Amino acid sequence: MKGEIIMCGIVGYIGDQQAAPILLAGLAKLEYRGYDSAGISVRNETNGEIEVVKAKGRLKTLIEKTDEGHSVYGSCGIGHTRWATHGEPSEANAHPHCSEGKNVVLVHNGIIENFQELKEKLVKRGYTFYSETDTEVAVKLIDYYYKKTASPVSAIATAMLHIRGSYAFGVLFKDYPDKLFAARKDSPLIIGKTAGASLIASDVPAILDQTRNVYYIDNMEIAELTRDEIHFFNTDEEEIEKEMVEIKWDAEAAEKGGYEHFMLKEIHEQPKAVQDTIGAYLKGNQIDFSEIGLEDEELASIERFYIIGCGSAYHVAMAAKYVLEDMTQIPVEIDIASEFRYRNPILVKNSLVVIISQSGETADSLAALRLAKEKGAAVLGIVNVVGSSIARESDYTLYTYAGPEISVATTKAYSTQLVAMYLVAMRTAQIRGLLSDEDCEKMIAELQTLPKKIQKILDDKERIQWFASKYANAKDMFFLGRGLDYAISLEGSLKMKEISYIHSEAYAAGELKHGTISLIEDNTLVVGILTQSNLYEKTVSNMVEVKSRGAYLMGLTTYGNYSIEDNADFSVYVPKTDPHFATSLAIIPLQLLGYYVSVAKGLDVDKPRNLAKSVTVE
């Protein structure tokens, strides 16, 4: 789940405890999002001044600088981990940012597209700037309107109407010592409430140790928080009502639970995540989407699917295309979200647009959703985060039950998204008369065996670990497959490159002779994926071609295909299943391979360089 720019982390607290330790603990739980500097701002209850402490580099530097938060006194504050967008990583560019005299102090996720234009106007009005960030423009714009209105809500609302781009704000006003403010447009933000305290955060794990009761603040809305109350306003300053939502995640689910890394823990959680997602949409022996409002009549009328995602979610779309077209005989188009939204897509009548996103906040995917709705298409969102923007704005929302996924490299979210697409394909085929009730029941029964089969692969992971240590110093890797195996190759290659930093490519095996084969050198590792029996021999032929040019071959196939050992130097087997479901099993060894190569190289598995969990700006 990558893109041009990475999201940061926001935490805010107002309550009856010391704020700094809570802010630092919350930021620590958001480290997986990627950052290069961090800072906190706390109102000193002794003198009323707002203190700001910032540090370049890892969060531990800020923790040490504040003596684990104990040197910064006060029960109201905001914190931030920043990924450099406008302005290099530095203490000056780190958040929080403030106006002169710290009258207004602010943290910000997102991108302000017209910051240069706003900055020029503010300079003409006497403002000076100490950083290169777009965020400093936001805080001084709010300060400008605050001086005109003397109302924090009015100042924030007016500034929001002048800002183009995406943002989640946490704001302190020097004149309002007992209040914390927040606002958002297109960047995620949640508001938490517990006895004697209110909180803001950019993601659930940051506040789970404090509360499970949250409000979802929508686009172009403002929140005013005190210790005891939370009020919401639109940009017309009209108060609006919100329903509180209880987060079902257990706080312990966001901890490592004895595993060395979150990624390994989440790989091992896949059997349960897959089982929970399947179970959520079964009633007896029938797939049932009625609770999400997706009726059989809607599925029966579909003339075309459009499936859209970014990164691993796009690879789910690739696999889903093969499964859907084969089972339903409905044409399927797939798109990378950033390409879909900028190519003026032509959507046929009676089409269903499927948006896949773990976070439900991916900026390009959200923009694609809105474009699809503008064009009159129905939208099915497949997301993991309850109450996220894509979940709220889709016509139908099919939740995946992966639980919190902390590692940047997705594993269990990918697996549950696959399962969700299998269910959509099976139900659509059944109601269109292309899959008999009896055959559908057999497929459901096979689907329910996937968790045990995934567990069987995990139980034999030591062979993958040994092989990974042998090839940890590889410079290049290639993943080959045909049909669904090509879709698996794409995800396997992504797992390798994003956490091991090894150059890795996935190719449709039939394309080898169209240029790719010239890249093969002695001992280049080539992973051939062969789960589709009708394509097995053709892919073996491609593997023989690269072996004759010096490649070292790893073959990944199903039990029974032992002839692979005649050609592969190392073979990995997964249990047999319905060919449509093969992706769910074959991806597990590839996740483990990427993980163990990264560990063998001593890299930061959960927080790979230059990446973060969600990309909430373009």
Residue, then its C-alpha position, 0 to 999 in steps of 0.5 A: m500500500k504505497g504511493e507518492i506521499i505517505m501519511c503521518g500520525i496524529v494524537g491529541y488528549i485533553g483530560d485529567q491525566q498528564a498528556a505528554p506520556i499519553l501522546l508519546a505512547g499513542l505516537a509509538k503505536l502509529e510508528y508503522r505509518g512512516y515518519d522522519s520527525a516527531g513532536i508534541s505540544v502541551r499546555n503548561e498548567t502552571n503558566g498557561e503557556i503552550e510548550v512545543v518539543k520537536a525532534k528529527g529522527r525516530l520517536k525515541t529521540l523525542i521520548e528522551k528529549t522529554d524524559e519520557g514526557h515527564s518534563v512536559y507538564g499539562s493535561c492538554g496536548i497534541g502530538h505528531t509523527r511527520w513524513a516530509t512532504h513540503g520541506e526536508p526532514s528537520e526539527a524546524n519542519a517537524h510538527p506541531h507548528c505555531s503562529e507568533g506567540k503560540n496563539v495557535v498551535l497545530v498538527h496536520n496530516g495531508i497536503i495543502e495544494n494551494f499553500q503557496e498562494l495562501k502563503e503569499k497572501l499572508v506575507k502581504r498581511g505581515y506574516t513571516f514563516y520559519s519553515e518550508t511546510d504547507t502546515e505552517v501556512a494552515v496554522k497562520l491562516i487560522d490565526y489570521y481568521y481567529k484575530k478577526t472572529a475571536s472564535p476558534v470554530s469560526a476561524i477553523a471553518t473559514a480557513m477550511l473554506h480557503i484551503r484546497g487539498s487534504y487535511a486532518f488538524g489537531v489545534l490548540f488555542k492559547d486563549y482556550p486552555d480547556k479545549l482541543f479542536a480538530a477538523r478533517k477533509d480526506s485525511p482520516l481522524i477519529i475522536g475518542k471519549t472516555a471518563g474524564a478525557s477526550l482524544i483525537a487520533s489518525d488511527v485506532p491503535a493510538i488510543l485503544d489503551q485509553t478507550r474503545n468508544v469513538y466518533y467518526i468525524d466526516n469531511m468538512e467537519i470540526a470537533e470541539l473537545t473538552r474533558d467531559e464533552i465533545h461537540f461537532f460542527n459543519t463549516d456553517e458552524e451549525e452543531i451536528e449530532k454524532e453517534m458513538v461507535e464501539i471499536k471491537w478490536d482488543a488492545e492486545a490485538a495491536e501488540k506483537g503477542g510474543y512474535e518478533h515482528f508484527m508481520l510474522k504475527e499477522i501472517h500467523e493470524q491469517p487462518k483466523a482472519v480468513q475464517d472470520t471473513i468467510g463466516a461473516y457472510l454465510k447463513g447456513n450453507q448459503i452466501d448472504f449479503s442481505e445485511i450489507g444491502l447487496e441483494d440478489e437482484e443487484l448481482a443478477s443485473i450486473e453487466r460489468f465489474y470494475i475493480i479498483g485498488c492500489g498496491s496489494a489491493y490491486h493484486v487482489a483485483m487481478a486475481a478477482k478478475y480471473v475468478l469472476e470472469d471464469m465463474t460469472q461470465i461477466p466482463v471485468e476491468i481492473d484499474i490502479a486507482s490513480e489511473f482510473r481517476y485520471r483517465n476519464p473512464i467509460l462505465v457501462k450501464n448496470s456496472l458495479v464498481v468494487i473499491i478495495s482498501q485495507s484502511g478505507e482511507t486510500a486517497d486515490s481509491l476514495a477519489a475513484l469511488r467518488l468519480a464512479k458515483e458521479k458517473g452513476a455507478a453503484v459502488l461496493g467497498i471492500v475494507n477492513v476499517v469500520g467507519s472509514s471514508i470508503a466504508r461510509e461513502s460506498d453504496y454497499t460495504l463488505y467488511t473484511y475481518a482481519g482485525p488491526e494490521i500494523s505491519v506496513a506490508t499487508t498479509k492478512a488484509y490481502s488474504t481476507q480481501l481475496v476471500a471477499m471476492y471469492l464470495v462475491a463471485m460465487r454468489t453472483a454465479q449462483i444467482r445467474g444460474l452458472l453455479s448450481d446450488e449443489d456445486c456452490e455448497k461444495m465450493i463453500a465447503e472447500l472455502q471453509t477448509l482454507p484456514k486449516k490448509i493455511q495453517k498447514i503451510l505455516d507449520d512447515k515454515e522452517r524450510i522457507q526460512w532456511f531457503a531465505s537465509k541462503y538467498a538473502n544476498a540476492k540482487d535480483m529476483f523474478f516471479l513467473g506465473r500464468g493466469l491466476d499464478y501471475a496474480i500471485s506472482l505480482e503480490g509475491s514480488l511486491k512482498m519481496k521488494e517492499i521489505s527486503y529492498i531486493h529488486s524483484e519483478a513479476y512477469a506473466a510467464g508467456e512474456l519471457k521471450h518478449g524481452t525479460i529473458s535477457l535479464i537472466e544471469d547465472n544464479t538469478l533467483v526465479v520463482g515459478i508458481l504453478t497452481q493451475s493444472n491447465l497451465y502447469e506444463k507451459t509454465v514448466s517450459n518457461m522455467v526450463e528456458v530460464k534455467s538453461r540461462g543459469a537461473y536458480l529455480m524455486g518451484l511453488t506448486t500443489y502437492g502431487n506435482y512432484s515432477i517439478e523437482d526434475n527442474a526446480d532446485f528448490s520446491v515448495y508445496v501447498p495443499k490442493t484446493d479448488p483452482h479458483f482459491a489457489t491464490s489464498l494458499a500459494i501466497i503464504p510461502l511467498q509472504l514468508l519468503g519476503y519476511y525471512v529474507s528481510v530478517a536475514k538482512g537485519l532490516d526493519v521488517d514492520k517499518p520499511r524505508n520510504l513506505a507507510k501503511s496508508v497513503t491518504v494523499e496523492 
